[in-house]
Amino acid sequence: MAVRLAGAAVAMTVAGAAPVAAQRGGGVAQPPGVRLGLQYRPGQKVAVVVLPVGGSAGDSITAMLTRDLDFSDRFSVIAARLGGPATAPPAYAVMAKVGADVAVHAVTLPTGGVRVTLHDVGRQAVIAARDVPLPAPALAPAWRMAVHGVADAVEEWITGERGIAQTRIAFTRDGRVWTVDSDGENLVPVTPAGMSPQWLPGGRALVYSVLDGARNPILLKDLATGGVRTLAAGVGVEHTTPAVSPDGRLLVYARGTADGTDLVALPLGGGEGRRITVGRGRASTQPAFSPDGARLAFMSDRSGHPEVYISDVDGANVELLTAAAFGDRDYRASPDWSPDGRLVAIQSRNGGTFHIMTINLRDQTVRQVTDVGRNDDPSWAPDSRHLVFTSTRSGTRQLWIADVETGRTRQLPCGKECRLAAWSPRLAP
């Protein structure tokens, strides 16, 4: 069945069930197997309108869904305030008049959840629907995260790819680790001290380093229980820049001594750490895993200045990634591998300051993402489209998010000076 939307061509297939609008009975169920694939036309996006949600927390739900869909950068979100249910034919005419291709209609349920329905305005038909529980109390962190999940489901219905609203970002501020929701809400201190946080798969825990001048440990904190355990520590040694493999089984970190800094691989299930680089007085640090866990990108100054290299996870088959002529060619660092495996984001000195660049691993093409202020430490979102990074463009070091496809940027509120951000995986299916 083909669905034609202004600004996009959408193909929809439904496996195992009839469309919601054709189902009988009083309940509303999501048809399994709904997949929408978009072929975007240059400069055009699907126009979405979010209809007002009733109930005591309805305004908050409306605002969150609208903001999340806008932050996805895949849609043109229409700000029109259209009242009434979205199922009546006159309402479709009104939505078409304001230019909507699709409409999101959420209704609060007596159980405390919402019934969310996606409408194809042009065809005057329901595309998909789902009942979503929202944990009490309203506006609490868990409630907000569930509403973000509604927005992500809507994005998946339209594009075939789940959104990234239901994620968090960890970062360093005031010498400790904090987390914040992807929309800048729910700012929470996580550790009394720490830096360079990285997420474990599923977002269940964080690893981070603590430079206390004594044992300088790398710690793991379980975010559900609050439990903390030491992964690496030692007097006179610095343990920094931890990274966790996509399967959660391996930790790689930088171990610094008077003889240099090398990468060490440590099984998280138990076992001895093993050095995987031999710097001979040079520094290898800032590891980042490939999505399949088989390779590492890392920074090394083995050539006399920082460059980004790629190797097998055991340190073999080292290749220079940043061989191309771009920037000032004397400092490229802080790699992060996109979840789809196509790109590595880095920071590069350009014109005396630092900017975020991406390198396409297929053809080695380089693209500059930022052009204002100093910009450091990129981290990919799960959609391989958005990056969070530190920038001084506002006068102090703050967190910013960029859409690498359109170049659109927005600030992520984090309070005082913030840096060393890490984007979580999607936190719910």
Protein Blocks (a to p, Z undefined) as FASTA:
>chain_A
ZZddehiacddddehiacfklpgcjbdcddehiacdddddehiacdddddddedjklmmm
mmmmmmmmmmnopaccdfbdcehjfkbmklmmmmmmnopabdcdddddfkopacdddddf
klopafbdcdddddddehiaklmmmmmmmmmmmmmmmnopacfklccddddeehiacddd
fkopaiacfbfbdchiacdehhlaccddddehpnopaddddfknopacdfbdcehiaceh
iaddfklpaccdddddfkbccdddddfkbpcdddfbdfehpacehiacdfkopaccdddf
klopacdddddfkopaiacfklpcghjhlacehiacdfklmaccddddeehiacdddddf
klopacdfbfgdjdehiaddfklmaccdddfknopacdddddfknopacdddebjadehi
acdddfbZZ
